[in-house]
Each structure stands twice: as C-alpha cells, then as structure tokens.
Amino acid sequence: MKLRTMFVGGAAAAAVRYLLDPEEGDARRTRLKEQALSRLRDLGGRAQSSVSDAARGAIHQVKDGPGDPREASSSSRTVVVEDAGIDDQQLHDRVQTEVLGRADVPKDRIVVNVEDGIVVLRGELDSETQIDDVLEKVGAVSGVRAIDSLLHVHGTPAPNKREALDASERASEDTPASGTAIE
C-alpha cells in the first residue's frame, strides 16, 4: 500500500513539474489543451454523424415511398430529423451558412423558410440525387426539427402543385368543345 501511494505521488509530482516547467511548460500546456479540445470535437463529430445517419434513414424512407413523382399522393416530402428547440431566425441563418454556403449546393435555385423549427425548401434542381443531397445536408444542421421539401426536378411540377394540375387536366377533359353551348 505504501509503495502504491509513493508511486502515485511521484507520478503526480512529475506531471506537475512537466507542465509547470519555466522553459517548456507553456508550450506543453497549450499542446495538452489542444489535444483535449480535439478529442471533444471528435466526440461532437460522432454525435453529429449519428444525427446525419438518422437524417439519411428518414430521407430513404421518404425516397422509398412513391416511385414516380407524378404519382405522389402527398403534396410534399416531409422528413422528421430531430426535436430541438431553437429560434427560427437562427435556424434559417444556420441553414443558409452550413448548406447554401457550400460550393456544391445551387443556392440560387433554393428558397429556405423556417416555421417552428421546420425547414421548408422550395426550388427546382437538376436531379433527385441533388435533391436528396440537399435534404441530407439540411438534416445534418443542428436544430432542424423537420424538413418539408417542395424541391423538384427541373421540368416536373412542384409537389404542392400536382393536385391542382391533375384537377385542371380532369376539368379540361370534361370541358365541351369550343362553340358548344352548355344548357
């Protein structure tokens, strides 16, 4: 027992002397602090990636829904990511910075609104893959509760316009030829 106490005391004294050395102690303390912060960031990154994994899973659930976008019964794709309380303006700014600030995201074709922690995305993109990529990146932003995506591929109708377009097509089929009186 005495040997163990002496060993622990000696190790503690050596650590103090190592860190408080007048010539090298400052650099050693700084290096130790940076290593500790790096480990904390790694842990934060792992937590962030687990949120990203959850977002990817939710995106795939939505993606595995209706195959043809014209056959979609819902007006948009809603992806629930996490339940976190944050101010809508702060969340809007985060999405603008972390997602639309990236070089690989076409920010000029995406409109972002935030309502009660739900990010609403509108716009036309080049492919479903590009849409999924944007949804994944938005889902990884801290504070996003859900994503309501009205994004669509160029040349296809917006998700919230499909029902109106279908109704318009049905109505035009039922309309009599021009010049015919309706009694």
N, C-alpha and C positions, 0 to 999 in steps of 0.2 A: 504494500500500500504506500509506503514512504517513497519507494523507488518510482512509482507511477506519478505521485504528486510532484516529485522532483523533476521528472521528465516533462510533465505538462507545464510546470513553472518555467523551466528552461526554454521550452519551445515558445511560450508567450513572451518571454524576455527577448528572445532572438527576433521574433516578429516585430516587437515594438522598436527595437534597435534598428532593424532593417528599414522600417517605414519612417522613422524619425532621424535617420542619418542626415547630418547637416549638408553633406555634399550631394548625395543622390536621392535622398528621401522624398523630395518634392516630385521628381520625375516618377518615382516608384508609386507614390500615392495617386498621381494622375493616371498612370497606366492601370492601376488596380480599379480606380473609379470607372475608367472607360470600359474595362473588361466586364465589370458588374452591369453597367448600363447596356452593353451589347447583349449580355445574357437576358436582361429584361426585355429588350427589343425582340429577341428571338422568341421568347415566350409570347409576347404580344403578337408577333407574326403568325405563330402557330394558332393562336386564338382567332386571328383574322382569317386564316386559311380555312378554319373549321366553319366559319360563317360563310365563306366563299363556297365551300363544299355544299353547305345547306342550300345556298342560292342556286348552285348548279343543279342540285337534285330537284328543286322546285321548278326550275326552268325546264328540265327534262320532262317533268310531269305535265307541264303545260304544253310542251312541244309534242309530246306523245298523244295529245288529245286529237282533235280532228286533223286529218291529213291535208286536205285541200283547203286553203284559206277561204275559198268562196263557199265552202260547205260549213263553215264555222257557225255554230248556233249562238254563241255568246257574242256580245258586241266588242269585247276586247279580251286581252290576256292579262289576268291578274296573278301576280306572283307574290306570295307572302314570304318575307325574308326573316324578320325578327321583330320583336316587340320592344322598342326602346324609345324613351321619351326625349325629344329634342325639339327645339324651336324650328318651325318650318323655314324661316329665312336662313338660319344656319345650315339646315339640311340642304336647301337649294344651293347655297354657296359651296358646300362640300361637293355636291354632285357636279356643279359647274367646274370646280377646280380639279377634282380627282378623276372625273370621267371625261368631260368635254374638253378639259385642258390637255388631254393626251393627243399626240400627233396622229395616232391610228384611228381616232374617232371623228367622223364627219360632223363637227359641231354646228356647221352652218345649216344642216338639214334636220336638226333635232331641237324641239322645243320642250323645255322642262318646267313643270309646275309642281308645287308641293302643297298638299292639303292634308292636314292632320297626320303628318309623318308618312303619307302615301305619295310616292313619286309618280307623277303622271307624265309619260313620254309620248310625244306626237312627232310624226315625221315620216318621210319616205327614205328608205335605204336601198342599197343595191341587191342585197340577198338576205335570206333567212339566217344564214350563218352570221352575217354582220349584225343583224337584229339580236340574235342570241348572245353574241359577244358583248354588245352594249348592255343587255339585260344582266349578264353576269357581272360586268364591271359596276353597274349601279347597285346590284345586290350586295356587292362587297363593301359598299360605303357604309361606315358606321352610322347608325341612327335610322337607317331606312327600315320602316315597318313593313311596307309592301310596295309593289310596283304595279301600276296599271298601265299596260303598254298598248298604245294606239299606233305603234310603229307598223309600217307595212312596206312590202317590196314595191319598188317603182313600177307603175303600170297596173297595180291591183288596187281595189278600193280600200279605203281605210276601214279598220274593223268596226268603228262606230257608224259607218255609212252603209254597211252591207244590207241591213234590214230595209232601209229606205230605198236603196237601189233595187232590191228584189221586189218590194211593193210597187215601185214605179214600173218595173218590167211587167208585172202581173196586170197592172192597170192598163198599160199600153196594149197588151194582148186583148183585153176586154173592150177596148175603145172601138166604136164602129168606124168604118172607112170615112174619109173626109167627104163632106157634102150630103151625108145621110142624116136625116132629121131624127131626133130622139123623141119618141112620144111618151 
